[in-house]
Amino acid sequence: MALDYSTFKTVIENNGPVARVLILETKGSTPRGLGTEMYVWANGTHGTIGGGTLEFEAIKA
């Protein structure tokens, strides 16, 4: 669920730095597959990598 360029630009202009979280490898059963991405900024997110502890840790980082 990638952000289109104009939305991405607006998010950066309004919120500052944005981190992209991308699933590059999985083992066993996972809620989301390879290439799944989410974007995280100081006061928001876009997309999900499946919720749970992994997503919480990605947002916290």
Secondary structure as GFF3:
##gff-version 3
##sequence-region A 1 61
A	DSSP	alpha_helix	5	15	.	.	.	ID=ss1
A	DSSP	beta_strand	18	22	.	.	.	ID=ss2
A	DSSP	beta_strand	37	41	.	.	.	ID=ss3
A	DSSP	beta_strand	44	47	.	.	.	ID=ss4
A	DSSP	alpha_helix	52	60	.	.	.	ID=ss5
###
